[in-house]
Amino acid sequence: MTASTVPAAGRGAGLLTRGAGLLALTAAIAVFPLVFTNPTVTSFGVITLIFVAVAAAWNIFSGFSGYLSLGHAVFYGTGAYFLCVAAQDWNLTGAAIFWLLPLAGVAAAVIAVPLGLIALRVRRHTFVVITIAFFFIAQLSASNLSVTGGSSGLLVPAPNWASATYNNPFYYVAMIIAALTVALSWLVRRSRFGLQLRAISDDEDRAAGLGVRAMPVKLTALVLSAFITGMAGALWVYFIGEAFPQFVFDPLFDLAIVLMAFFGGLGTLAGPVLGALVLEPTQLYLTQQTSGYESEILFGALFLVVILFLPRGVLPTGAEYLVAGRERLRRRRDQGSAPGASGGASGGAADGASGGAPGGAGGGAAARPAAGGAS
Amino acid sequence: MAQEIGQAIAAGILGGGVYALMAAGLTLVFGVLDIINVAQGILVVLGAYLSYALSVHLHIDLLVGLLITVPAMFVLGVLIYWLFIRPLRGAERTSMTLLACFAVALIIEGVLYREFGSGYVYLNAWYTTSSVHIFDFYLADIYLIGFGLAVVAIGALYLILYRTTFGRAVRATMQNQAAARLIGIDVNRVSALTFGIATAVTAIGGMVYGAISGGFTPNSGYDLISRLLAIVILAGMGSIGGALAAAVFMTTAEALVDIWQPDWSVAVFYLAMVIILTVRPTGLFGRRAARAQ
């Protein structure tokens, strides 16, 4: 409807650059395991892509609707245990197990319906706490039910692929899931359904007053999100090869995906992806390089820094800083031109030294591409 | 059987007092600051470790050690509020503070691992292993002491809240922050002190928890926080008396189920919470619309 008011050429160019950037990123991710063949590095890649999918899936529900879920590990774990049990019962091995992933997603989605019907009746704090409670019920059930093998856990038969390229099938499956999830978030965000979700996020009562049927909308978003999270969990457990209650249902998992979404920008399309691409390798590296507790302290500190200084995520806050910096620069230039050229120059130098907006002669040129990025 | 049930009920009531003591800080902070302090679990564990460090390294009795740990935790609480909670503003404040508390919890957990390792730690004193025989029941001394401390601490909280000027300011802030600011209450100061008091009370809860839990690790915070949240939600957030009632109800139910189904007794906690919230989303003693968004 509003599309016709935007100059077609400018919109086309914007789409083109964005499309080219997306294509370049996809290509870079696709060739990554061919360039870096070290198994440790590619295994980091697999886990990171799984988290890209999970963070984007979490964002479809929590980011768009404003209902913060700290219980997505329930869906992740459901998918994981489904894969273990199904692979065992149906005697599947090797690549055939990958066909179980959508089914694992369905299992998680089925679990999401009753949980959503209960939890989505309450809002804000209470919702968050209920999702935490569901998480602990799930962990407890996994330790006590016989179908999950209790605390002794379950194994998935490892495929007998060549060790040099062992990680690659996992990597590409993870990449496909991640790409589909990002595409799905894009579709949701620009759809009527996505608008309804964001209306609920802004003011649920008013949205309901305007005719949004809140419950079905919220529940659909949760089920979609759970479906992907379940698939990702199933892929993860196949990659890891074993399922224990305390690792499958890990409170840090919930925290990590929330941090990723917040880091990049809650409710944005690229934010959770960026967050996962930056934070997950960092965390994996820290855990590998340091003892567990040091990575925990660092992770917590990083988390605090993000919350305190980038409250709405790197992308939105970054864009704001750029806009503010440009504004300051323009004002200074206007002021500087009045008393004389020398005053303006020293102002620019001080600005550059303080590490603020890009100052000096190149300021005007540097600010221009930022305008394109922010718009 | 009757003997077992009686014993379970007695243990449930006494244990409920201890849980109420641990949950008091959580519900107070929620009521005044509108913050879910998910670090409460690890703060309890921190309190237990502080008592442990004092008793092992300086040979200070657990009860005497409280004279040191309570003020220390008070300062810690004020610092946490001032550094990490106060700067958070705006529409997303609720979720941001929750995440900030989670981050603080992670850091504390990491520090505890670093200082004390991941092995189980026990609090010992002459009263942690003895018990008294009343009627037909054997009651562990430490449970009685814990219950007594809970009554004293919760009573003190009530006195502070309802008999002092500071308490008036706290309650005014609870009811309406903007209006409290308008009549000249320094909301930041009240909030910082409230957070400090809540954390100080948690130090007592931590010592008792450490003594009755039969060993704890830095990881114990997760199990604790989920139980405490269940209690506070069940009670209706912000109600300290409600927390006591809910805690006694939960621990008694758990102790009773434990007689027949030990593996699943913990689930009673969460199931009770889920069922009650389905029927009554504000919790049993919750204030209505004000907090409903």
Interface residues (C-beta under 8 A of the other chain):
Chain A: L68 I118 R121 V122 R123 R124 H125 T126 V128 V129 I130 I132 A133 F134 F135 F136 I137 L140 S141 N144 E204 D205 P251 L255 V258 L259 F262 L266 G292 Y293 E294 S295 E296 I297 F299 G300 A301 F303 L304 I307 L308 P311 R312
Chain B: F30 I36 V38 F84 P87 L88 G90 E92 T94 S95 M96 L98 L99 A100 F102 A103 V104 A105 L106 I107 E109 G110 V111 Y113 R114 Y222 D223 I225 S226 L229 A230 I233 M237 D263 W264 V266 A267 Y270 L271 M273 V274 L277 T278 P281 G283 R291 A292 Q293
